[in-house]
Amino acid sequence: MDKLSSDSRISAIALTSDAYEYLILTDSTDEYFASDAWAADFDLHLREPEELGGLMMRKGNLAGAGVTFLFGRATWAKIDPIDPDTEKLARSGLFAVHDPKGLIRALQEFCTPNMIRFADDFQWTK
């Protein structure tokens, strides 16, 4: 993930509630479909893309385990108004791995305002 998170074209990366599923928000989605060069960095073997609720899905295998990448534009995470598919995925659980613009954080705070999702949100009490 370090190679993807250091890519300046990536706006956010999050893990979903499903094991080995990554949400990647970027305004360069076409570049991730025109070539699988980025996947070669991870020794990923990908199948053809599919559309899923405003996202493009790429499934593949990584070291024998199934992995799914969901690609969408940064606007996919907008909350005013929020798309029902976006809200459904956010409510099912997202864990921000790389979120320099706060897109995932804002989405989670909107959809699940009372849930602790980030280590810095937690307050120890007696």
N, CA, C and O atoms as CSV, one atom per row, in Angstrom:
chain,resi,resn,atom,element,x,y,z
A,1,MET,N,N,0.804,-1.194,0.000
A,1,MET,CA,C,0.000,0.000,0.000
A,1,MET,C,C,0.851,1.263,0.000
A,1,MET,O,O,0.382,2.313,-0.439
A,2,ASP,N,N,2.079,1.189,0.477
A,2,ASP,CA,C,2.922,2.382,0.509
A,2,ASP,C,C,3.086,2.990,-0.877
A,2,ASP,O,O,3.083,4.212,-1.025
A,3,LYS,N,N,3.229,2.136,-1.900
A,3,LYS,CA,C,3.407,2.661,-3.254
A,3,LYS,C,C,2.163,3.403,-3.713
A,3,LYS,O,O,2.268,4.450,-4.353
A,4,LEU,N,N,0.987,2.876,-3.395
A,4,LEU,CA,C,-0.241,3.570,-3.779
A,4,LEU,C,C,-0.447,4.832,-2.963
A,4,LEU,O,O,-0.812,5.868,-3.518
A,5,SER,N,N,-0.221,4.770,-1.655
A,5,SER,CA,C,-0.475,5.941,-0.823
A,5,SER,C,C,0.526,7.067,-1.096
A,5,SER,O,O,0.248,8.221,-0.773
A,6,SER,N,N,1.673,6.756,-1.680
A,6,SER,CA,C,2.630,7.816,-2.017
A,6,SER,C,C,2.356,8.405,-3.405
A,6,SER,O,O,3.009,9.368,-3.806
A,7,ASP,N,N,1.407,7.838,-4.132
A,7,ASP,CA,C,1.031,8.331,-5.449
A,7,ASP,C,C,0.203,9.604,-5.270
A,7,ASP,O,O,-0.867,9.557,-4.663
A,8,SER,N,N,0.673,10.729,-5.782
A,8,SER,CA,C,-0.002,12.013,-5.577
A,8,SER,C,C,-1.382,12.066,-6.225
A,8,SER,O,O,-2.172,12.960,-5.920
A,9,ARG,N,N,-1.681,11.127,-7.112
A,9,ARG,CA,C,-2.999,11.109,-7.756
A,9,ARG,C,C,-4.060,10.495,-6.847
A,9,ARG,O,O,-5.252,10.609,-7.132
A,10,ILE,N,N,-3.645,9.845,-5.755
A,10,ILE,CA,C,-4.577,9.170,-4.852
A,10,ILE,C,C,-5.076,10.156,-3.802
A,10,ILE,O,O,-4.279,10.766,-3.088
A,11,SER,N,N,-6.403,10.312,-3.708
A,11,SER,CA,C,-7.000,11.208,-2.717
A,11,SER,C,C,-7.225,10.513,-1.385
A,11,SER,O,O,-7.098,11.139,-0.333
A,12,ALA,N,N,-7.557,9.223,-1.414
A,12,ALA,CA,C,-7.822,8.489,-0.173
A,12,ALA,C,C,-7.771,6.996,-0.435
A,12,ALA,O,O,-8.066,6.538,-1.538
A,13,ILE,N,N,-7.391,6.233,0.598
A,13,ILE,CA,C,-7.438,4.777,0.565
A,13,ILE,C,C,-8.089,4.336,1.869
A,13,ILE,O,O,-7.738,4.827,2.942
A,14,ALA,N,N,-9.035,3.410,1.775
A,14,ALA,CA,C,-9.694,2.889,2.975
A,14,ALA,C,C,-9.918,1.392,2.827
A,14,ALA,O,O,-10.087,0.881,1.720
A,15,LEU,N,N,-9.917,0.710,3.943
A,15,LEU,CA,C,-10.336,-0.687,3.991
A,15,LEU,C,C,-11.835,-0.698,4.255
A,15,LEU,O,O,-12.332,0.117,5.033
A,16,THR,N,N,-12.557,-1.608,3.620
A,16,THR,CA,C,-13.980,-1.729,3.895
A,16,THR,C,C,-14.181,-2.807,4.953
A,16,THR,O,O,-13.219,-3.375,5.471
A,17,SER,N,N,-15.441,-3.078,5.264
A,17,SER,CA,C,-15.734,-4.088,6.281
A,17,SER,C,C,-15.441,-5.500,5.786
A,17,SER,O,O,-15.347,-6.426,6.591
A,18,ASP,N,N,-15.295,-5.681,4.461
A,18,ASP,CA,C,-14.948,-6.992,3.912
A,18,ASP,C,C,-13.434,-7.170,3.925
A,18,ASP,O,O,-12.686,-6.231,3.651
A,19,ALA,N,N,-13.000,-8.360,4.240
A,19,ALA,CA,C,-11.559,-8.637,4.267
A,19,ALA,C,C,-10.964,-8.452,2.878
A,19,ALA,O,O,-11.563,-8.848,1.879
A,20,TYR,N,N,-9.800,-7.858,2.824
A,20,TYR,CA,C,-9.043,-7.681,1.585
A,20,TYR,C,C,-9.789,-6.869,0.534
A,20,TYR,O,O,-9.675,-7.150,-0.659
A,21,GLU,N,N,-10.550,-5.866,0.963
A,21,GLU,CA,C,-11.226,-4.982,0.022
A,21,GLU,C,C,-10.781,-3.551,0.302
A,21,GLU,O,O,-10.890,-3.069,1.429
A,22,TYR,N,N,-10.284,-2.881,-0.721
A,22,TYR,CA,C,-9.759,-1.528,-0.594
A,22,TYR,C,C,-10.578,-0.567,-1.436
A,22,TYR,O,O,-10.898,-0.862,-2.588
A,23,LEU,N,N,-10.915,0.565,-0.874
A,23,LEU,CA,C,-11.551,1.652,-1.590
A,23,LEU,C,C,-10.462,2.683,-1.891
A,23,LEU,O,O,-9.782,3.160,-0.983
A,24,ILE,N,N,-10.304,3.018,-3.161
A,24,ILE,CA,C,-9.281,3.974,-3.567
A,24,ILE,C,C,-9.969,5.109,-4.321
A,24,ILE,O,O,-10.574,4.897,-5.372
A,25,LEU,N,N,-9.865,6.321,-3.767
A,25,LEU,CA,C,-10.464,7.486,-4.404
A,25,LEU,C,C,-9.374,8.281,-5.106
A,25,LEU,O,O,-8.374,8.664,-4.498
A,26,THR,N,N,-9.581,8.521,-6.385
A,26,THR,CA,C,-8.609,9.237,-7.214
A,26,THR,C,C,-9.339,9.866,-8.386
A,26,THR,O,O,-10.335,9.322,-8.863
A,27,ASP,N,N,-8.860,10.989,-8.846
A,27,ASP,CA,C,-9.428,11.587,-10.051
A,27,ASP,C,C,-8.698,11.100,-11.292
A,27,ASP,O,O,-8.893,11.640,-12.381
A,28,SER,N,N,-7.860,10.084,-11.137
A,28,SER,CA,C,-7.133,9.463,-12.250
A,28,SER,C,C,-7.557,8.012,-12.425
A,28,SER,O,O,-6.722,7.148,-12.695
A,29,THR,N,N,-8.855,7.738,-12.273
A,29,THR,CA,C,-9.328,6.349,-12.339
A,29,THR,C,C,-8.968,5.676,-13.659
A,29,THR,O,O,-8.641,4.490,-13.681
A,30,ASP,N,N,-9.027,6.424,-14.756
A,30,ASP,CA,C,-8.730,5.827,-16.067
A,30,ASP,C,C,-7.330,5.250,-16.136
A,30,ASP,O,O,-7.107,4.244,-16.809
A,31,GLU,N,N,-6.385,5.873,-15.450
A,31,GLU,CA,C,-5.006,5.386,-15.473
A,31,GLU,C,C,-4.874,4.008,-14.827
A,31,GLU,O,O,-3.975,3.243,-15.176
A,32,TYR,N,N,-5.759,3.691,-13.891
A,32,TYR,CA,C,-5.702,2.397,-13.221
A,32,TYR,C,C,-6.421,1.307,-14.012
A,32,TYR,O,O,-6.361,0.131,-13.655
A,33,PHE,N,N,-7.108,1.708,-15.099
A,33,PHE,CA,C,-7.768,0.727,-15.953
A,33,PHE,C,C,-7.094,0.592,-17.301
A,33,PHE,O,O,-7.197,-0.453,-17.943
A,34,ALA,N,N,-6.406,1.633,-17.740
A,34,ALA,CA,C,-5.716,1.583,-19.033
A,34,ALA,C,C,-4.520,0.636,-18.986
A,34,ALA,O,O,-4.121,0.072,-20.005
A,35,SER,N,N,-3.956,0.471,-17.799
A,35,SER,CA,C,-2.779,-0.366,-17.641
A,35,SER,C,C,-2.826,-1.058,-16.283
A,35,SER,O,O,-3.352,-0.509,-15.315
A,36,ASP,N,N,-2.284,-2.243,-16.222
A,36,ASP,CA,C,-2.171,-2.959,-14.948
A,36,ASP,C,C,-0.772,-2.832,-14.359
A,36,ASP,O,O,-0.393,-3.605,-13.479
A,37,ALA,N,N,-0.001,-1.855,-14.842
A,37,ALA,CA,C,1.377,-1.687,-14.364
A,37,ALA,C,C,1.418,-1.482,-12.851
A,37,ALA,O,O,2.308,-2.005,-12.180
A,38,TRP,N,N,0.456,-0.720,-12.304
A,38,TRP,CA,C,0.421,-0.491,-10.854
A,38,TRP,C,C,0.237,-1.804,-10.103
A,38,TRP,O,O,0.794,-1.973,-9.019
A,39,ALA,N,N,-0.531,-2.732,-10.659
A,39,ALA,CA,C,-0.795,-4.019,-10.017
A,39,ALA,C,C,0.441,-4.900,-10.019
A,39,ALA,O,O,0.627,-5.709,-9.109
A,40,ALA,N,N,1.285,-4.754,-11.027
A,40,ALA,CA,C,2.504,-5.555,-11.110
A,40,ALA,C,C,3.430,-5.268,-9.931
A,40,ALA,O,O,4.188,-6.138,-9.503
A,41,ASP,N,N,3.363,-4.031,-9.405
A,41,ASP,CA,C,4.174,-3.682,-8.234
A,41,ASP,C,C,3.841,-4.557,-7.032
A,41,ASP,O,O,4.674,-4.746,-6.145
A,42,PHE,N,N,2.627,-5.088,-7.004
A,42,PHE,CA,C,2.170,-5.918,-5.887
A,42,PHE,C,C,2.073,-7.388,-6.259
A,42,PHE,O,O,1.617,-8.199,-5.453
A,43,ASP,N,N,2.497,-7.746,-7.471
A,43,ASP,CA,C,2.360,-9.098,-7.994
A,43,ASP,C,C,0.888,-9.535,-7.967
A,43,ASP,O,O,0.565,-10.673,-7.626
A,44,LEU,N,N,0.016,-8.602,-8.334
A,44,LEU,CA,C,-1.422,-8.863,-8.407
A,44,LEU,C,C,-1.795,-9.395,-9.776
A,44,LEU,O,O,-1.247,-8.964,-10.790
A,45,HIS,N,N,-2.704,-10.308,-9.801
A,45,HIS,CA,C,-3.246,-10.829,-11.044
A,45,HIS,C,C,-4.721,-10.451,-11.054
A,45,HIS,O,O,-5.522,-11.025,-10.316
A,46,LEU,N,N,-5.074,-9.476,-11.900
A,46,LEU,CA,C,-6.408,-8.889,-11.872
A,46,LEU,C,C,-7.305,-9.409,-12.983
A,46,LEU,O,O,-6.848,-9.738,-14.078
A,47,ARG,N,N,-8.591,-9.472,-12.673
A,47,ARG,CA,C,-9.600,-9.777,-13.678
A,47,ARG,C,C,-10.090,-8.459,-14.279
A,47,ARG,O,O,-9.707,-7.383,-13.823
A,48,GLU,N,N,-10.923,-8.549,-15.286
A,48,GLU,CA,C,-11.463,-7.365,-15.955
A,48,GLU,C,C,-12.305,-6.540,-14.984
A,48,GLU,O,O,-12.918,-7.093,-14.071
A,49,PRO,N,N,-12.339,-5.216,-15.176
A,49,PRO,CA,C,-13.108,-4.351,-14.271
A,49,PRO,C,C,-14.617,-4.552,-14.421
A,49,PRO,O,O,-15.119,-4.921,-15.482
A,50,GLU,N,N,-15.315,-4.293,-13.315
A,50,GLU,CA,C,-16.774,-4.325,-13.289
A,50,GLU,C,C,-17.240,-3.042,-12.613
A,50,GLU,O,O,-16.494,-2.438,-11.841
A,51,GLU,N,N,-18.476,-2.621,-12.901
A,51,GLU,CA,C,-19.028,-1.439,-12.248
A,51,GLU,C,C,-19.843,-1.870,-11.039
A,51,GLU,O,O,-20.557,-2.872,-11.084
A,52,LEU,N,N,-19.731,-1.103,-9.957
A,52,LEU,CA,C,-20.435,-1.430,-8.721
A,52,LEU,C,C,-20.817,-0.140,-8.004
A,52,LEU,O,O,-19.973,0.474,-7.352
A,53,GLY,N,N,-22.067,0.277,-8.114
A,53,GLY,CA,C,-22.569,1.426,-7.371
A,53,GLY,C,C,-21.742,2.687,-7.491
A,53,GLY,O,O,-21.408,3.306,-6.481
A,54,GLY,N,N,-21.404,3.078,-8.711
A,54,GLY,CA,C,-20.622,4.290,-8.914
A,54,GLY,C,C,-19.120,4.092,-8.768
A,54,GLY,O,O,-18.354,5.048,-8.899
A,55,LEU,N,N,-18.698,2.885,-8.502
A,55,LEU,CA,C,-17.277,2.553,-8.380
A,55,LEU,C,C,-16.909,1.547,-9.454
A,55,LEU,O,O,-17.766,0.820,-9.958
A,56,MET,N,N,-15.630,1.510,-9.803
A,56,MET,CA,C,-15.138,0.463,-10.682
A,56,MET,C,C,-14.412,-0.553,-9.809
A,56,MET,O,O,-13.565,-0.192,-8.992
A,57,MET,N,N,-14.747,-1.807,-9.988
A,57,MET,CA,C,-14.196,-2.868,-9.146
A,57,MET,C,C,-13.196,-3.686,-9.945
A,57,MET,O,O,-13.449,-4.064,-11.089
A,58,ARG,N,N,-12.054,-3.952,-9.320
A,58,ARG,CA,C,-11.053,-4.853,-9.881
A,58,ARG,C,C,-10.791,-5.936,-8.858
A,58,ARG,O,O,-10.332,-5.645,-7.754
A,59,LYS,N,N,-11.071,-7.173,-9.202
A,59,LYS,CA,C,-10.803,-8.313,-8.318
A,59,LYS,C,C,-9.569,-9.034,-8.811
A,59,LYS,O,O,-9.262,-9.035,-10.003
A,60,GLY,N,N,-8.867,-9.646,-7.875
A,60,GLY,CA,C,-7.679,-10.385,-8.253
A,60,GLY,C,C,-7.173,-11.235,-7.114
A,60,GLY,O,O,-7.850,-11.412,-6.101
A,61,ASN,N,N,-5.979,-11.757,-7.289
A,61,ASN,CA,C,-5.349,-12.598,-6.282
A,61,ASN,C,C,-4.008,-12.011,-5.880
A,61,ASN,O,O,-3.228,-11.561,-6.720
A,62,LEU,N,N,-3.763,-12.025,-4.595
A,62,LEU,CA,C,-2.519,-11.544,-4.031
A,62,LEU,C,C,-2.030,-12.614,-3.066
A,62,LEU,O,O,-2.642,-12.849,-2.023
A,63,ALA,N,N,-0.935,-13.256,-3.417
A,63,ALA,CA,C,-0.367,-14.328,-2.588
A,63,ALA,C,C,-1.418,-15.380,-2.239
A,63,ALA,O,O,-1.465,-15.873,-1.112
A,64,GLY,N,N,-2.256,-15.717,-3.214
A,64,GLY,CA,C,-3.250,-16.766,-3.028
A,64,GLY,C,C,-4.541,-16.318,-2.373
A,64,GLY,O,O,-5.479,-17.110,-2.281
A,65,ALA,N,N,-4.624,-15.077,-1.914
A,65,ALA,CA,C,-5.839,-14.566,-1.279
A,65,ALA,C,C,-6.577,-13.656,-2.252
A,65,ALA,O,O,-5.959,-12.896,-2.997
A,66,GLY,N,N,-7.886,-13.737,-2.239
A,66,GLY,CA,C,-8.685,-12.850,-3.073
A,66,GLY,C,C,-8.619,-11.428,-2.539
A,66,GLY,O,O,-8.698,-11.213,-1.330
A,67,VAL,N,N,-8.474,-10.460,-3.431
A,67,VAL,CA,C,-8.410,-9.053,-3.049
A,67,VAL,C,C,-9.283,-8.269,-4.028
A,67,VAL,O,O,-9.366,-8.600,-5.210
A,68,THR,N,N,-9.929,-7.229,-3.513
A,68,THR,CA,C,-10.786,-6.392,-4.340
A,68,THR,C,C,-10.374,-4.939,-4.178
A,68,THR,O,O,-10.171,-4.462,-3.061
A,69,PHE,N,N,-10.251,-4.237,-5.299
A,69,PHE,CA,C,-9.985,-2.811,-5.297
A,69,PHE,C,C,-11.209,-2.111,-5.874
A,69,PHE,O,O,-11.648,-2.428,-6.979
A,70,LEU,N,N,-11.751,-1.169,-5.134
A,70,LEU,CA,C,-12.867,-0.355,-5.592
A,70,LEU,C,C,-12.324,1.035,-5.886
A,70,LEU,O,O,-11.837,1.715,-4.983
A,71,PHE,N,N,-12.403,1.463,-7.142
A,71,PHE,CA,C,-11.884,2.766,-7.559
A,71,PHE,C,C,-13.035,3.719,-7.814
A,71,PHE,O,O,-14.033,3.363,-8.441
A,72,GLY,N,N,-12.877,4.935,-7.319
A,72,GLY,CA,C,-13.868,5.966,-7.587
A,72,GLY,C,C,-13.220,7.330,-7.552
A,72,GLY,O,O,-12.121,7.498,-7.023
A,73,ARG,N,N,-13.898,8.288,-8.112
A,73,ARG,CA,C,-13.423,9.671,-8.061
A,73,ARG,C,C,-13.626,10.207,-6.650
A,73,ARG,O,O,-14.472,9.707,-5.908
A,74,ALA,N,N,-12.862,11.211,-6.285
A,74,ALA,CA,C,-12.969,11.808,-4.954
A,74,ALA,C,C,-14.392,12.297,-4.682
A,74,ALA,O,O,-14.834,12.301,-3.533
A,75,THR,N,N,-15.109,12.707,-5.726
A,75,THR,CA,C,-16.484,13.184,-5.553
A,75,THR,C,C,-17.435,12.080,-5.099
A,75,THR,O,O,-18.541,12.373,-4.645
A,76,TRP,N,N,-17.026,10.815,-5.213
A,76,TRP,CA,C,-17.852,9.706,-4.733
A,76,TRP,C,C,-18.139,9.871,-3.239
A,76,TRP,O,O,-19.190,9.442,-2.763
A,77,ALA,N,N,-17.224,10.485,-2.500
A,77,ALA,CA,C,-17.354,10.626,-1.052
A,77,ALA,C,C,-18.123,11.879,-0.631
A,77,ALA,O,O,-18.217,12.165,0.563
A,78,LYS,N,N,-18.675,12.628,-1.588
A,78,LYS,CA,C,-19.384,13.859,-1.209
A,78,LYS,C,C,-20.607,13.521,-0.355
A,78,LYS,O,O,-21.234,12.475,-0.522
A,79,ILE,N,N,-20.925,14.428,0.554
A,79,ILE,CA,C,-22.020,14.165,1.494
A,79,ILE,C,C,-23.209,15.106,1.318
A,79,ILE,O,O,-24.212,14.964,2.016
A,80,ASP,N,N,-23.115,16.054,0.405
A,80,ASP,CA,C,-24.211,16.999,0.233
A,80,ASP,C,C,-24.541,17.174,-1.238
A,80,ASP,O,O,-23.954,18.038,-1.890
A,81,PRO,N,N,-25.451,16.394,-1.780
A,81,PRO,CA,C,-26.177,15.292,-1.152
A,81,PRO,C,C,-25.365,14.002,-1.224
A,81,PRO,O,O,-24.467,13.870,-2.056
A,82,ILE,N,N,-25.679,13.075,-0.366
A,82,ILE,CA,C,-24.961,11.796,-0.357
A,82,ILE,C,C,-25.694,10.785,-1.236
A,82,ILE,O,O,-26.921,10.695,-1.208
A,83,ASP,N,N,-24.935,10.039,-2.004
A,83,ASP,CA,C,-25.485,8.983,-2.842
A,83,ASP,C,C,-25.838,7.787,-1.952
A,83,ASP,O,O,-25.067,7.456,-1.051
A,84,PRO,N,N,-26.983,7.130,-2.180
A,84,PRO,CA,C,-27.364,5.976,-1.347
A,84,PRO,C,C,-26.318,4.853,-1.331
A,84,PRO,O,O,-26.113,4.222,-0.294
A,85,ASP,N,N,-25.654,4.595,-2.471
A,85,ASP,CA,C,-24.629,3.544,-2.505
A,85,ASP,C,C,-23.411,3.941,-1.670
A,85,ASP,O,O,-22.806,3.103,-1.001
A,86,THR,N,N,-23.060,5.224,-1.717
A,86,THR,CA,C,-21.946,5.732,-0.906
A,86,THR,C,C,-22.281,5.584,0.573
A,86,THR,O,O,-21.460,5.110,1.358
A,87,GLU,N,N,-23.481,5.989,0.944
A,87,GLU,CA,C,-23.890,5.905,2.344
A,87,GLU,C,C,-23.913,4.459,2.842
A,87,GLU,O,O,-23.494,4.178,3.965
A,88,LYS,N,N,-24.400,3.554,2.011
A,88,LYS,CA,C,-24.464,2.135,2.397
A,88,LYS,C,C,-23.068,1.585,2.687
A,88,LYS,O,O,-22.866,0.913,3.699
A,89,LEU,N,N,-22.100,1.865,1.805
A,89,LEU,CA,C,-20.740,1.372,2.021
A,89,LEU,C,C,-20.117,2.035,3.255
A,89,LEU,O,O,-19.436,1.371,4.037
A,90,ALA,N,N,-20.343,3.324,3.430
A,90,ALA,CA,C,-19.787,4.028,4.590
A,90,ALA,C,C,-20.379,3.485,5.896
A,90,ALA,O,O,-19.658,3.329,6.881
A,91,ARG,N,N,-21.666,3.201,5.909
A,91,ARG,CA,C,-22.303,2.674,7.126
A,91,ARG,C,C,-21.849,1.244,7.438
A,91,ARG,O,O,-21.846,0.824,8.595
A,92,SER,N,N,-21.466,0.503,6.390
A,92,SER,CA,C,-21.007,-0.873,6.624
A,92,SER,C,C,-19.618,-0.900,7.246
A,92,SER,O,O,-19.199,-1.913,7.806
A,93,GLY,N,N,-18.909,0.216,7.144
A,93,GLY,CA,C,-17.603,0.316,7.789
A,93,GLY,C,C,-16.473,0.616,6.827
A,93,GLY,O,O,-16.248,-0.125,5.870
A,94,LEU,N,N,-15.770,1.694,7.080
A,94,LEU,CA,C,-14.568,2.055,6.333
A,94,LEU,C,C,-13.490,2.385,7.349
A,94,LEU,O,O,-13.767,2.984,8.388
A,95,PHE,N,N,-12.268,1.994,7.047
A,95,PHE,CA,C,-11.135,2.318,7.904
A,95,PHE,C,C,-10.119,3.041,7.042
A,95,PHE,O,O,-9.556,2.453,6.119
A,96,ALA,N,N,-9.881,4.304,7.331
A,96,ALA,CA,C,-8.968,5.108,6.517
A,96,ALA,C,C,-7.532,4.631,6.685
A,96,ALA,O,O,-7.028,4.532,7.804
A,97,VAL,N,N,-6.882,4.338,5.575
A,97,VAL,CA,C,-5.473,3.951,5.551
A,97,VAL,C,C,-4.625,5.156,5.125
A,97,VAL,O,O,-3.521,5.364,5.628
A,98,HIS,N,N,-5.159,5.936,4.199
A,98,HIS,CA,C,-4.484,7.126,3.658
A,98,HIS,C,C,-5.583,8.131,3.344
A,98,HIS,O,O,-6.387,7.899,2.441
A,99,ASP,N,N,-5.632,9.245,4.071
A,99,ASP,CA,C,-6.733,10.192,3.924
A,99,ASP,C,C,-6.261,11.628,4.146
A,99,ASP,O,O,-6.784,12.312,5.027
A,100,PRO,N,N,-5.281,12.101,3.363
A,100,PRO,CA,C,-4.720,13.436,3.605
A,100,PRO,C,C,-5.726,14.575,3.428
A,100,PRO,O,O,-5.557,15.636,4.029
A,101,LYS,N,N,-6.754,14.378,2.627
A,101,LYS,CA,C,-7.749,15.422,2.396
A,101,LYS,C,C,-8.957,15.291,3.323
A,101,LYS,O,O,-9.855,16.132,3.290
A,102,GLY,N,N,-8.986,14.238,4.155
A,102,GLY,CA,C,-10.084,14.050,5.092
A,102,GLY,C,C,-11.391,13.601,4.461
A,102,GLY,O,O,-12.451,13.776,5.062
A,103,LEU,N,N,-11.346,13.025,3.262
A,103,LEU,CA,C,-12.563,12.597,2.570
A,103,LEU,C,C,-13.269,11.461,3.307
A,103,LEU,O,O,-14.481,11.507,3.514
A,104,ILE,N,N,-12.506,10.446,3.698
A,104,ILE,CA,C,-13.089,9.296,4.391
A,104,ILE,C,C,-13.581,9.726,5.771
A,104,ILE,O,O,-14.663,9.323,6.199
A,105,ARG,N,N,-12.804,10.528,6.455
A,105,ARG,CA,C,-13.182,11.001,7.793
A,105,ARG,C,C,-14.514,11.767,7.741
A,105,ARG,O,O,-15.406,11.513,8.552
A,106,ALA,N,N,-14.648,12.695,6.799
A,106,ALA,CA,C,-15.882,13.477,6.684
A,106,ALA,C,C,-17.072,12.583,6.359
A,106,ALA,O,O,-18.165,12.771,6.893
A,107,LEU,N,N,-16.855,11.617,5.487
A,107,LEU,CA,C,-17.914,10.683,5.115
A,107,LEU,C,C,-18.354,9.860,6.316
A,107,LEU,O,O,-19.551,9.711,6.561
A,108,GLN,N,N,-17.399,9.328,7.063
A,108,GLN,CA,C,-17.723,8.528,8.243
A,108,GLN,C,C,-18.401,9.366,9.322
A,108,GLN,O,O,-19.352,8.903,9.951
A,109,GLU,N,N,-17.930,10.583,9.545
A,109,GLU,CA,C,-18.546,11.435,10.557
A,109,GLU,C,C,-19.978,11.768,10.187
A,109,GLU,O,O,-20.826,11.905,11.069
A,110,PHE,N,N,-20.264,11.899,8.900
A,110,PHE,CA,C,-21.617,12.178,8.441
A,110,PHE,C,C,-22.526,10.960,8.600
A,110,PHE,O,O,-23.659,11.078,9.065
A,111,CYS,N,N,-22.014,9.784,8.207
A,111,CYS,CA,C,-22.836,8.565,8.188
A,111,CYS,C,C,-22.942,7.881,9.550
A,111,CYS,O,O,-23.987,7.322,9.882
A,112,THR,N,N,-21.889,7.922,10.325
A,112,THR,CA,C,-21.870,7.235,11.624
A,112,THR,C,C,-21.222,8.150,12.656
A,112,THR,O,O,-20.092,7.902,13.078
A,113,PRO,N,N,-21.932,9.220,13.072
A,113,PRO,CA,C,-21.307,10.251,13.902
A,113,PRO,C,C,-20.858,9.798,15.290
A,113,PRO,O,O,-19.980,10.435,15.873
A,114,ASN,N,N,-21.413,8.744,15.831
A,114,ASN,CA,C,-21.056,8.323,17.192
A,114,ASN,C,C,-20.084,7.159,17.248
A,114,ASN,O,O,-19.816,6.629,18.327
A,115,MET,N,N,-19.549,6.752,16.094
A,115,MET,CA,C,-18.644,5.607,16.051
A,115,MET,C,C,-17.190,6.079,16.124
A,115,MET,O,O,-16.807,7.015,15.422
A,116,ILE,N,N,-16.386,5.443,16.961
A,116,ILE,CA,C,-14.952,5.744,17.015
A,116,ILE,C,C,-14.279,4.959,15.896
A,116,ILE,O,O,-14.330,3.729,15.871
A,117,ARG,N,N,-13.647,5.680,14.969
A,117,ARG,CA,C,-13.017,5.047,13.816
A,117,ARG,C,C,-11.536,5.320,13.731
A,117,ARG,O,O,-10.813,4.626,13.017
A,118,PHE,N,N,-11.076,6.326,14.456
A,118,PHE,CA,C,-9.694,6.749,14.354
A,118,PHE,C,C,-9.088,6.778,15.746
A,118,PHE,O,O,-9.757,7.157,16.707
A,119,ALA,N,N,-7.847,6.389,15.860
A,119,ALA,CA,C,-7.192,6.332,17.170
A,119,ALA,C,C,-7.223,7.677,17.875
A,119,ALA,O,O,-7.384,7.725,19.095
A,120,ASP,N,N,-7.073,8.781,17.130
A,120,ASP,CA,C,-7.052,10.092,17.775
A,120,ASP,C,C,-8.436,10.566,18.216
A,120,ASP,O,O,-8.543,11.599,18.878
A,121,ASP,N,N,-9.511,9.827,17.861
A,121,ASP,CA,C,-10.853,10.155,18.319
A,121,ASP,C,C,-11.128,9.596,19.723
A,121,ASP,O,O,-12.048,10.048,20.405
A,122,PHE,N,N,-10.343,8.634,20.138
A,122,PHE,CA,C,-10.615,7.926,21.379
A,122,PHE,C,C,-10.130,8.732,22.578
A,122,PHE,O,O,-8.998,9.217,22.594
A,123,GLN,N,N,-10.986,8.870,23.573
A,123,GLN,CA,C,-10.642,9.587,24.800
A,123,GLN,C,C,-10.763,8.607,25.966
A,123,GLN,O,O,-11.823,8.015,26.168
A,124,TRP,N,N,-9.686,8.432,26.735
A,124,TRP,CA,C,-9.735,7.570,27.903
A,124,TRP,C,C,-10.518,8.269,29.001
A,124,TRP,O,O,-10.299,9.454,29.252
A,125,THR,N,N,-11.411,7.570,29.649
A,125,THR,CA,C,-12.179,8.145,30.767
A,125,THR,C,C,-12.068,7.214,31.945
A,125,THR,O,O,-11.820,6.019,31.787
A,126,LYS,N,N,-12.254,7.774,33.152
A,126,LYS,CA,C,-12.210,6.961,34.370
A,126,LYS,C,C,-13.565,6.411,34.674
A,126,LYS,O,O,-13.734,5.698,35.664
